[in-house]
């Protein structure tokens, strides 16, 4: 759970910086966020969660 909260905070900061810098418009960021919420309710969510968990555990072991 701590990894997912950290990922949410990190990605939120990145999106904020991109919107603030003018690289991404607010409507595009909202579309991506909605896509993420809908993707989380599909059958692909456990696979994505496992892949992210594997990458973060690999990074922490370095």
N, CA, C, O and CB atoms as a CASP TS submission, in Angstrom:
PFRMAT TS
TARGET T0000
AUTHOR 0000-0000-0000
METHOD Language model
MODEL 1
PARENT N/A
ATOM      1  N   UNK     1       0.826  -1.194   0.000  1.00  0.00           N
ATOM      2  CA  UNK     1       0.000   0.000   0.000  1.00  0.00           C
ATOM      3  C   UNK     1       0.868   1.255   0.000  1.00  0.00           C
ATOM      4  O   UNK     1       0.507   2.253  -0.624  1.00  0.00           O
ATOM      5  CB  UNK     1      -0.938  -0.001   1.208  1.00  0.00           C
ATOM      6  N   UNK     2       1.987   1.220   0.679  1.00  0.00           N
ATOM      7  CA  UNK     2       2.854   2.400   0.726  1.00  0.00           C
ATOM      8  C   UNK     2       3.422   2.734  -0.646  1.00  0.00           C
ATOM      9  O   UNK     2       3.623   3.902  -0.978  1.00  0.00           O
ATOM     10  CB  UNK     2       3.992   2.181   1.717  1.00  0.00           C
ATOM     11  N   UNK     3       3.679   1.699  -1.439  1.00  0.00           N
ATOM     12  CA  UNK     3       4.212   1.932  -2.777  1.00  0.00           C
ATOM     13  C   UNK     3       3.184   2.629  -3.652  1.00  0.00           C
ATOM     14  O   UNK     3       3.530   3.548  -4.395  1.00  0.00           O
ATOM     15  CB  UNK     3       4.646   0.614  -3.420  1.00  0.00           C
ATOM     16  N   UNK     4       1.924   2.209  -3.576  1.00  0.00           N
ATOM     17  CA  UNK     4       0.900   2.810  -4.421  1.00  0.00           C
ATOM     18  C   UNK     4       0.634   4.256  -4.020  1.00  0.00           C
ATOM     19  O   UNK     4       0.381   5.096  -4.885  1.00  0.00           O
ATOM     20  CB  UNK     4      -0.389   1.999  -4.347  1.00  0.00           C
ATOM     21  N   UNK     5       0.686   4.562  -2.723  1.00  0.00           N
ATOM     22  CA  UNK     5       0.489   5.941  -2.282  1.00  0.00           C
ATOM     23  C   UNK     5       1.650   6.802  -2.758  1.00  0.00           C
ATOM     24  O   UNK     5       1.438   7.929  -3.205  1.00  0.00           O
ATOM     25  CB  UNK     5       0.354   6.015  -0.743  1.00  0.00           C
ATOM     26  N   UNK     6       2.859   6.296  -2.670  1.00  0.00           N
ATOM     27  CA  UNK     6       4.019   7.039  -3.145  1.00  0.00           C
ATOM     28  C   UNK     6       3.935   7.257  -4.658  1.00  0.00           C
ATOM     29  O   UNK     6       4.281   8.332  -5.151  1.00  0.00           O
ATOM     30  CB  UNK     6       5.318   6.296  -2.780  1.00  0.00           C
ATOM     31  N   UNK     7       3.487   6.261  -5.380  1.00  0.00           N
ATOM     32  CA  UNK     7       3.347   6.395  -6.833  1.00  0.00           C
ATOM     33  C   UNK     7       2.290   7.433  -7.176  1.00  0.00           C
ATOM     34  O   UNK     7       2.461   8.203  -8.122  1.00  0.00           O
ATOM     35  CB  UNK     7       2.987   5.041  -7.470  1.00  0.00           C
ATOM     36  N   UNK     8       1.206   7.463  -6.423  1.00  0.00           N
ATOM     37  CA  UNK     8       0.151   8.445  -6.671  1.00  0.00           C
ATOM     38  C   UNK     8       0.666   9.853  -6.422  1.00  0.00           C
ATOM     39  O   UNK     8       0.396  10.764  -7.205  1.00  0.00           O
ATOM     40  CB  UNK     8      -1.072   8.163  -5.786  1.00  0.00           C
ATOM     41  N   UNK     9       1.401  10.031  -5.342  1.00  0.00           N
ATOM     42  CA  UNK     9       1.954  11.360  -5.032  1.00  0.00           C
ATOM     43  C   UNK     9       2.958  11.774  -6.105  1.00  0.00           C
ATOM     44  O   UNK     9       2.914  12.906  -6.587  1.00  0.00           O
ATOM     45  CB  UNK     9       2.631  11.364  -3.632  1.00  0.00           C
ATOM     46  N   UNK    10       3.853  10.880  -6.480  1.00  0.00           N
ATOM     47  CA  UNK    10       4.853  11.191  -7.497  1.00  0.00           C
ATOM     48  C   UNK    10       4.203  11.528  -8.834  1.00  0.00           C
ATOM     49  O   UNK    10       4.561  12.521  -9.467  1.00  0.00           O
ATOM     50  CB  UNK    10       5.817  10.022  -7.666  1.00  0.00           C
ATOM     51  N   UNK    11       3.253  10.708  -9.263  1.00  0.00           N
ATOM     52  CA  UNK    11       2.584  10.967 -10.533  1.00  0.00           C
ATOM     53  C   UNK    11       1.738  12.239 -10.479  1.00  0.00           C
ATOM     54  O   UNK    11       1.624  12.955 -11.474  1.00  0.00           O
ATOM     55  CB  UNK    11       1.713   9.780 -10.916  1.00  0.00           C
ATOM     56  N   UNK    12       1.154  12.515  -9.330  1.00  0.00           N
ATOM     57  CA  UNK    12       0.407  13.757  -9.168  1.00  0.00           C
ATOM     58  C   UNK    12       1.292  14.979  -9.303  1.00  0.00           C
ATOM     59  O   UNK    12       0.904  15.971  -9.919  1.00  0.00           O
ATOM     60  CB  UNK    12      -0.283  13.776  -7.831  1.00  0.00           C
ATOM     61  N   UNK    13       2.483  14.909  -8.725  1.00  0.00           N
ATOM     62  CA  UNK    13       3.436  16.014  -8.847  1.00  0.00           C
ATOM     63  C   UNK    13       3.880  16.188 -10.287  1.00  0.00           C
ATOM     64  O   UNK    13       3.991  17.313 -10.774  1.00  0.00           O
ATOM     65  CB  UNK    13       4.652  15.779  -7.947  1.00  0.00           C
ATOM     66  N   UNK    14       4.134  15.083 -10.969  1.00  0.00           N
ATOM     67  CA  UNK    14       4.552  15.156 -12.370  1.00  0.00           C
ATOM     68  C   UNK    14       3.467  15.784 -13.221  1.00  0.00           C
ATOM     69  O   UNK    14       3.750  16.648 -14.051  1.00  0.00           O
ATOM     70  CB  UNK    14       4.901  13.765 -12.904  1.00  0.00           C
ATOM     71  N   UNK    15       2.223  15.359 -13.025  1.00  0.00           N
ATOM     72  CA  UNK    15       1.106  15.923 -13.796  1.00  0.00           C
ATOM     73  C   UNK    15       0.960  17.416 -13.497  1.00  0.00           C
ATOM     74  O   UNK    15       0.742  18.212 -14.410  1.00  0.00           O
ATOM     75  CB  UNK    15      -0.219  15.177 -13.472  1.00  0.00           C
ATOM     76  N   UNK    16       1.078  17.796 -12.226  1.00  0.00           N
ATOM     77  CA  UNK    16       0.973  19.207 -11.860  1.00  0.00           C
ATOM     78  C   UNK    16       2.046  20.039 -12.558  1.00  0.00           C
ATOM     79  O   UNK    16       1.760  21.111 -13.091  1.00  0.00           O
ATOM     80  CB  UNK    16       1.084  19.372 -10.342  1.00  0.00           C
ATOM     81  N   UNK    17       3.275  19.541 -12.549  1.00  0.00           N
ATOM     82  CA  UNK    17       4.376  20.265 -13.196  1.00  0.00           C
ATOM     83  C   UNK    17       4.148  20.364 -14.704  1.00  0.00           C
ATOM     84  O   UNK    17       4.398  21.411 -15.300  1.00  0.00           O
ATOM     85  CB  UNK    17       5.724  19.569 -12.907  1.00  0.00           C
ATOM     86  N   UNK    18       3.679  19.287 -15.320  1.00  0.00           N
ATOM     87  CA  UNK    18       3.424  19.305 -16.761  1.00  0.00           C
ATOM     88  C   UNK    18       2.296  20.270 -17.118  1.00  0.00           C
ATOM     89  O   UNK    18       2.382  20.975 -18.124  1.00  0.00           O
ATOM     90  CB  UNK    18       3.084  17.899 -17.255  1.00  0.00           C
ATOM     91  N   UNK    19       1.244  20.307 -16.309  1.00  0.00           N
ATOM     92  CA  UNK    19       0.158  21.253 -16.562  1.00  0.00           C
ATOM     93  C   UNK    19       0.645  22.676 -16.352  1.00  0.00           C
ATOM     94  O   UNK    19       0.361  23.563 -17.158  1.00  0.00           O
ATOM     95  CB  UNK    19      -1.048  20.959 -15.649  1.00  0.00           C
ATOM     96  N   UNK    20       1.370  22.888 -15.282  1.00  0.00           N
ATOM     97  CA  UNK    20       1.877  24.223 -14.956  1.00  0.00           C
ATOM     98  C   UNK    20       2.858  24.714 -16.025  1.00  0.00           C
ATOM     99  O   UNK    20       2.869  25.904 -16.342  1.00  0.00           O
ATOM    100  CB  UNK    20       2.558  24.214 -13.576  1.00  0.00           C
ATOM    101  N   UNK    21       3.671  23.832 -16.577  1.00  0.00           N
ATOM    102  CA  UNK    21       4.643  24.196 -17.595  1.00  0.00           C
ATOM    103  C   UNK    21       4.041  24.359 -18.980  1.00  0.00           C
ATOM    104  O   UNK    21       4.719  24.820 -19.898  1.00  0.00           O
ATOM    105  CB  UNK    21       5.720  23.173 -17.644  1.00  0.00           C
ATOM    106  N   UNK    22       2.789  23.991 -19.144  1.00  0.00           N
ATOM    107  CA  UNK    22       2.124  24.141 -20.424  1.00  0.00           C
ATOM    108  C   UNK    22       2.350  22.989 -21.384  1.00  0.00           C
ATOM    109  O   UNK    22       1.974  23.072 -22.553  1.00  0.00           O
ATOM    110  CB  UNK    22       2.568  25.391 -21.060  1.00  0.00           C
ATOM    111  N   UNK    23       2.963  21.912 -20.903  1.00  0.00           N
ATOM    112  CA  UNK    23       3.209  20.766 -21.774  1.00  0.00           C
ATOM    113  C   UNK    23       1.953  19.916 -21.953  1.00  0.00           C
ATOM    114  O   UNK    23       1.772  19.281 -22.992  1.00  0.00           O
ATOM    115  CB  UNK    23       4.340  19.911 -21.210  1.00  0.00           C
ATOM    116  N   UNK    24       1.092  19.907 -20.944  1.00  0.00           N
ATOM    117  CA  UNK    24      -0.136  19.127 -20.975  1.00  0.00           C
ATOM    118  C   UNK    24      -1.286  20.043 -20.573  1.00  0.00           C
ATOM    119  O   UNK    24      -1.190  20.784 -19.595  1.00  0.00           O
ATOM    120  CB  UNK    24      -0.046  17.880 -20.032  1.00  0.00           C
ATOM    121  N   UNK    25      -2.353  19.986 -21.322  1.00  0.00           N
ATOM    122  CA  UNK    25      -3.530  20.779 -20.972  1.00  0.00           C
ATOM    123  C   UNK    25      -4.338  20.029 -19.916  1.00  0.00           C
ATOM    124  O   UNK    25      -4.250  18.807 -19.798  1.00  0.00           O
ATOM    125  CB  UNK    25      -4.403  21.076 -22.233  1.00  0.00           C
ATOM    126  N   UNK    26      -5.115  20.773 -19.164  1.00  0.00           N
ATOM    127  CA  UNK    26      -5.913  20.195 -18.087  1.00  0.00           C
ATOM    128  C   UNK    26      -6.877  19.138 -18.626  1.00  0.00           C
ATOM    129  O   UNK    26      -7.071  18.105 -17.985  1.00  0.00           O
ATOM    130  CB  UNK    26      -6.689  21.292 -17.351  1.00  0.00           C
ATOM    131  N   UNK    27      -7.474  19.373 -19.774  1.00  0.00           N
ATOM    132  CA  UNK    27      -8.415  18.402 -20.339  1.00  0.00           C
ATOM    133  C   UNK    27      -7.721  17.082 -20.668  1.00  0.00           C
ATOM    134  O   UNK    27      -8.300  16.014 -20.472  1.00  0.00           O
ATOM    135  CB  UNK    27      -9.076  18.972 -21.598  1.00  0.00           C
ATOM    136  N   UNK    28      -6.495  17.146 -21.162  1.00  0.00           N
ATOM    137  CA  UNK    28      -5.740  15.922 -21.453  1.00  0.00           C
ATOM    138  C   UNK    28      -5.407  15.164 -20.174  1.00  0.00           C
ATOM    139  O   UNK    28      -5.498  13.937 -20.134  1.00  0.00           O
ATOM    140  CB  UNK    28      -4.450  16.255 -22.213  1.00  0.00           C
ATOM    141  N   UNK    29      -5.023  15.893 -19.131  1.00  0.00           N
ATOM    142  CA  UNK    29      -4.710  15.255 -17.857  1.00  0.00           C
ATOM    143  C   UNK    29      -5.950  14.599 -17.263  1.00  0.00           C
ATOM    144  O   UNK    29      -5.866  13.505 -16.705  1.00  0.00           O
ATOM    145  CB  UNK    29      -4.125  16.276 -16.874  1.00  0.00           C
ATOM    146  N   UNK    30      -7.100  15.259 -17.376  1.00  0.00           N
ATOM    147  CA  UNK    30      -8.339  14.660 -16.870  1.00  0.00           C
ATOM    148  C   UNK    30      -8.720  13.410 -17.662  1.00  0.00           C
ATOM    149  O   UNK    30      -9.183  12.426 -17.085  1.00  0.00           O
ATOM    150  CB  UNK    30      -9.482  15.679 -16.924  1.00  0.00           C
ATOM    151  N   UNK    31      -8.528  13.447 -18.960  1.00  0.00           N
ATOM    152  CA  UNK    31      -8.816  12.270 -19.779  1.00  0.00           C
ATOM    153  C   UNK    31      -7.924  11.099 -19.369  1.00  0.00           C
ATOM    154  O   UNK    31      -8.393   9.964 -19.284  1.00  0.00           O
ATOM    155  CB  UNK    31      -8.623  12.592 -21.273  1.00  0.00           C
ATOM    156  N   UNK    32      -6.659  11.364 -19.119  1.00  0.00           N
ATOM    157  CA  UNK    32      -5.742  10.300 -18.676  1.00  0.00           C
ATOM    158  C   UNK    32      -6.127   9.771 -17.302  1.00  0.00           C
ATOM    159  O   UNK    32      -6.047   8.567 -17.059  1.00  0.00           O
ATOM    160  CB  UNK    32      -4.296  10.815 -18.647  1.00  0.00           C
ATOM    161  N   UNK    33      -6.544  10.657 -16.402  1.00  0.00           N
ATOM    162  CA  UNK    33      -6.967  10.225 -15.067  1.00  0.00           C
ATOM    163  C   UNK    33      -8.219   9.355 -15.151  1.00  0.00           C
ATOM    164  O   UNK    33      -8.305   8.325 -14.482  1.00  0.00           O
ATOM    165  CB  UNK    33      -7.228  11.444 -14.163  1.00  0.00           C
ATOM    166  N   UNK    34      -9.179   9.758 -15.960  1.00  0.00           N
ATOM    167  CA  UNK    34     -10.390   8.945 -16.126  1.00  0.00           C
ATOM    168  C   UNK    34     -10.066   7.597 -16.753  1.00  0.00           C
ATOM    169  O   UNK    34     -10.639   6.578 -16.367  1.00  0.00           O
ATOM    170  CB  UNK    34     -11.421   9.687 -16.986  1.00  0.00           C
ATOM    171  N   UNK    35      -9.157   7.584 -17.711  1.00  0.00           N
ATOM    172  CA  UNK    35      -8.719   6.318 -18.304  1.00  0.00           C
ATOM    173  C   UNK    35      -8.136   5.411 -17.228  1.00  0.00           C
ATOM    174  O   UNK    35      -8.415   4.212 -17.210  1.00  0.00           O
ATOM    175  CB  UNK    35      -7.678   6.565 -19.421  1.00  0.00           C
ATOM    176  N   UNK    36      -7.335   5.971 -16.337  1.00  0.00           N
ATOM    177  CA  UNK    36      -6.754   5.180 -15.253  1.00  0.00           C
ATOM    178  C   UNK    36      -7.793   4.605 -14.314  1.00  0.00           C
ATOM    179  O   UNK    36      -7.686   3.455 -13.888  1.00  0.00           O
ATOM    180  CB  UNK    36      -5.793   6.015 -14.471  1.00  0.00           C
ATOM    181  N   UNK    37      -8.814   5.415 -13.986  1.00  0.00           N
ATOM    182  CA  UNK    37      -9.878   4.914 -13.111  1.00  0.00           C
ATOM    183  C   UNK    37     -10.658   3.788 -13.780  1.00  0.00           C
ATOM    184  O   UNK    37     -10.974   2.789 -13.133  1.00  0.00           O
ATOM    185  CB  UNK    37     -10.830   6.051 -12.722  1.00  0.00           C
ATOM    186  N   UNK    38     -10.968   3.934 -15.051  1.00  0.00           N
ATOM    187  CA  UNK    38     -11.689   2.880 -15.751  1.00  0.00           C
ATOM    188  C   UNK    38     -10.811   1.647 -15.950  1.00  0.00           C
ATOM    189  O   UNK    38     -11.304   0.522 -15.875  1.00  0.00           O
ATOM    190  CB  UNK    38     -12.194   3.390 -17.097  1.00  0.00           C
ATOM    191  N   UNK    39      -9.529   1.843 -16.199  1.00  0.00           N
ATOM    192  CA  UNK    39      -8.613   0.712 -16.352  1.00  0.00           C
ATOM    193  C   UNK    39      -8.484  -0.062 -15.049  1.00  0.00           C
ATOM    194  O   UNK    39      -8.305  -1.280 -15.067  1.00  0.00           O
ATOM    195  CB  UNK    39      -7.235   1.195 -16.816  1.00  0.00           C
ATOM    196  N   UNK    40      -8.572   0.625 -13.927  1.00  0.00           N
ATOM    197  CA  UNK    40      -8.449  -0.034 -12.629  1.00  0.00           C
ATOM    198  C   UNK    40      -9.601  -1.002 -12.360  1.00  0.00           C
ATOM    199  O   UNK    40      -9.468  -1.904 -11.533  1.00  0.00           O
ATOM    200  CB  UNK    40      -8.383   1.005 -11.526  1.00  0.00           C
ATOM    201  N   UNK    41     -10.712  -0.827 -13.038  1.00  0.00           N
ATOM    202  CA  UNK    41     -11.850  -1.714 -12.815  1.00  0.00           C
ATOM    203  C   UNK    41     -11.909  -2.859 -13.824  1.00  0.00           C
ATOM    204  O   UNK    41     -12.876  -3.621 -13.827  1.00  0.00           O
ATOM    205  CB  UNK    41     -13.134  -0.923 -12.871  1.00  0.00           C
ATOM    206  N   UNK    42     -10.911  -2.994 -14.668  1.00  0.00           N
ATOM    207  CA  UNK    42     -10.902  -4.082 -15.651  1.00  0.00           C
ATOM    208  C   UNK    42     -10.092  -5.265 -15.141  1.00  0.00           C
ATOM    209  O   UNK    42      -9.524  -5.219 -14.049  1.00  0.00           O
ATOM    210  CB  UNK    42     -10.333  -3.593 -16.993  1.00  0.00           C
ATOM    211  N   UNK    43     -10.046  -6.301 -15.925  1.00  0.00           N
ATOM    212  CA  UNK    43      -9.274  -7.488 -15.569  1.00  0.00           C
ATOM    213  C   UNK    43      -7.773  -7.284 -15.698  1.00  0.00           C
ATOM    214  O   UNK    43      -6.996  -8.110 -15.218  1.00  0.00           O
ATOM    215  CB  UNK    43      -9.694  -8.641 -16.426  1.00  0.00           C
ATOM    216  N   UNK    44      -7.352  -6.197 -16.340  1.00  0.00           N
ATOM    217  CA  UNK    44      -5.924  -5.932 -16.513  1.00  0.00           C
ATOM    218  C   UNK    44      -5.292  -5.318 -15.265  1.00  0.00           C
ATOM    219  O   UNK    44      -4.067  -5.270 -15.153  1.00  0.00           O
ATOM    220  CB  UNK    44      -5.709  -5.011 -17.700  1.00  0.00           C
ATOM    221  N   UNK    45      -6.105  -4.856 -14.340  1.00  0.00           N
ATOM    222  CA  UNK    45      -5.585  -4.164 -13.160  1.00  0.00           C
ATOM    223  C   UNK    45      -4.632  -5.028 -12.321  1.00  0.00           C
ATOM    224  O   UNK    45      -3.568  -4.535 -11.944  1.00  0.00           O
ATOM    225  CB  UNK    45      -6.738  -3.705 -12.297  1.00  0.00           C
ATOM    226  N   UNK    46      -4.957  -6.289 -12.009  1.00  0.00           N
ATOM    227  CA  UNK    46      -4.012  -7.092 -11.216  1.00  0.00           C
ATOM    228  C   UNK    46      -2.666  -7.311 -11.922  1.00  0.00           C
ATOM    229  O   UNK    46      -1.620  -7.319 -11.274  1.00  0.00           O
ATOM    230  CB  UNK    46      -4.633  -8.441 -10.894  1.00  0.00           C
ATOM    231  N   UNK    47      -2.694  -7.484 -13.225  1.00  0.00           N
ATOM    232  CA  UNK    47      -1.452  -7.674 -13.977  1.00  0.00           C
ATOM    233  C   UNK    47      -0.597  -6.423 -13.926  1.00  0.00           C
ATOM    234  O   UNK    47       0.615  -6.503 -13.730  1.00  0.00           O
ATOM    235  CB  UNK    47      -1.750  -8.048 -15.431  1.00  0.00           C
ATOM    236  N   UNK    48      -1.221  -5.271 -14.102  1.00  0.00           N
ATOM    237  CA  UNK    48      -0.489  -4.003 -14.043  1.00  0.00           C
ATOM    238  C   UNK    48       0.059  -3.780 -12.644  1.00  0.00           C
ATOM    239  O   UNK    48       1.202  -3.349 -12.490  1.00  0.00           O
ATOM    240  CB  UNK    48      -1.394  -2.825 -14.456  1.00  0.00           C
ATOM    241  N   UNK    49      -0.746  -4.069 -11.613  1.00  0.00           N
ATOM    242  CA  UNK    49      -0.316  -3.902 -10.228  1.00  0.00           C
ATOM    243  C   UNK    49       0.868  -4.818  -9.924  1.00  0.00           C
ATOM    244  O   UNK    49       1.819  -4.398  -9.265  1.00  0.00           O
ATOM    245  CB  UNK    49      -1.480  -4.190  -9.260  1.00  0.00           C
ATOM    246  N   UNK    50       0.820  -6.057 -10.394  1.00  0.00           N
ATOM    247  CA  UNK    50       1.927  -6.997 -10.179  1.00  0.00           C
ATOM    248  C   UNK    50       3.198  -6.537 -10.892  1.00  0.00           C
ATOM    249  O   UNK    50       4.297  -6.646 -10.348  1.00  0.00           O
ATOM    250  CB  UNK    50       1.534  -8.400 -10.666  1.00  0.00           C
ATOM    251  N   UNK    51       3.044  -6.024 -12.106  1.00  0.00           N
ATOM    252  CA  UNK    51       4.208  -5.543 -12.859  1.00  0.00           C
ATOM    253  C   UNK    51       4.848  -4.342 -12.165  1.00  0.00           C
ATOM    254  O   UNK    51       6.072  -4.261 -12.065  1.00  0.00           O
ATOM    255  CB  UNK    51       3.803  -5.167 -14.299  1.00  0.00           C
ATOM    256  N   UNK    52       4.036  -3.425 -11.693  1.00  0.00           N
ATOM    257  CA  UNK    52       4.574  -2.262 -10.981  1.00  0.00           C
ATOM    258  C   UNK    52       5.240  -2.697  -9.685  1.00  0.00           C
ATOM    259  O   UNK    52       6.285  -2.166  -9.312  1.00  0.00           O
ATOM    260  CB  UNK    52       3.461  -1.235 -10.689  1.00  0.00           C
ATOM    261  N   UNK    53       4.640  -3.660  -8.999  1.00  0.00           N
ATOM    262  CA  UNK    53       5.245  -4.184  -7.777  1.00  0.00           C
ATOM    263  C   UNK    53       6.589  -4.848  -8.036  1.00  0.00           C
ATOM    264  O   UNK    53       7.521  -4.702  -7.246  1.00  0.00           O
ATOM    265  CB  UNK    53       4.311  -5.170  -7.119  1.00  0.00           C
ATOM    266  N   UNK    54       6.688  -5.576  -9.141  1.00  0.00           N
ATOM    267  CA  UNK    54       7.953  -6.231  -9.488  1.00  0.00           C
ATOM    268  C   UNK    54       9.027  -5.201  -9.808  1.00  0.00           C
ATOM    269  O   UNK    54      10.174  -5.344  -9.386  1.00  0.00           O
ATOM    270  CB  UNK    54       7.760  -7.180 -10.681  1.00  0.00           C
ATOM    271  N   UNK    55       8.657  -4.165 -10.553  1.00  0.00           N
ATOM    272  CA  UNK    55       9.631  -3.114 -10.892  1.00  0.00           C
ATOM    273  C   UNK    55      10.089  -2.369  -9.647  1.00  0.00           C
ATOM    274  O   UNK    55      11.280  -2.102  -9.489  1.00  0.00           O
ATOM    275  CB  UNK    55       9.027  -2.123 -11.900  1.00  0.00           C
ATOM    276  N   UNK    56       9.149  -2.029  -8.757  1.00  0.00           N
ATOM    277  CA  UNK    56       9.549  -1.294  -7.551  1.00  0.00           C
ATOM    278  C   UNK    56      10.394  -2.154  -6.620  1.00  0.00           C
ATOM    279  O   UNK    56      11.315  -1.644  -5.981  1.00  0.00           O
ATOM    280  CB  UNK    56       8.316  -0.787  -6.807  1.00  0.00           C
ATOM    281  N   UNK    57      10.102  -3.440  -6.530  1.00  0.00           N
ATOM    282  CA  UNK    57      10.947  -4.294  -5.691  1.00  0.00           C
ATOM    283  C   UNK    57      12.325  -4.479  -6.313  1.00  0.00           C
ATOM    284  O   UNK    57      13.320  -4.588  -5.596  1.00  0.00           O
ATOM    285  CB  UNK    57      10.281  -5.659  -5.474  1.00  0.00           C
ATOM    286  N   UNK    58      12.391  -4.513  -7.639  1.00  0.00           N
ATOM    287  CA  UNK    58      13.685  -4.615  -8.310  1.00  0.00           C
ATOM    288  C   UNK    58      14.505  -3.353  -8.078  1.00  0.00           C
ATOM    289  O   UNK    58      15.706  -3.425  -7.819  1.00  0.00           O
ATOM    290  CB  UNK    58      13.498  -4.860  -9.817  1.00  0.00           C
ATOM    291  N   UNK    59      13.851  -2.193  -8.173  1.00  0.00           N
ATOM    292  CA  UNK    59      14.550  -0.924  -7.949  1.00  0.00           C
ATOM    293  C   UNK    59      15.027  -0.808  -6.509  1.00  0.00           C
ATOM    294  O   UNK    59      16.127  -0.314  -6.261  1.00  0.00           O
ATOM    295  CB  UNK    59      13.639   0.259  -8.295  1.00  0.00           C
ATOM    296  N   UNK    60      14.205  -1.262  -5.546  1.00  0.00           N
ATOM    297  CA  UNK    60      14.600  -1.148  -4.147  1.00  0.00           C
ATOM    298  C   UNK    60      15.731  -2.100  -3.795  1.00  0.00           C
ATOM    299  O   UNK    60      16.435  -1.882  -2.808  1.00  0.00           O
ATOM    300  CB  UNK    60      13.412  -1.409  -3.249  1.00  0.00           C
ATOM    301  N   UNK    61      15.919  -3.156  -4.587  1.00  0.00           N
ATOM    302  CA  UNK    61      16.993  -4.105  -4.301  1.00  0.00           C
ATOM    303  C   UNK    61      18.345  -3.639  -4.862  1.00  0.00           C
ATOM    304  O   UNK    61      19.379  -4.241  -4.574  1.00  0.00           O
ATOM    305  CB  UNK    61      16.640  -5.472  -4.873  1.00  0.00           C
ATOM    306  N   UNK    62      18.330  -2.587  -5.645  1.00  0.00           N
ATOM    307  CA  UNK    62      19.588  -2.093  -6.231  1.00  0.00           C
ATOM    308  C   UNK    62      20.379  -1.351  -5.201  1.00  0.00           C
ATOM    309  O   UNK    62      21.468  -0.858  -5.495  1.00  0.00           O
ATOM    310  CB  UNK    62      19.325  -1.187  -7.438  1.00  0.00           C
TER
END
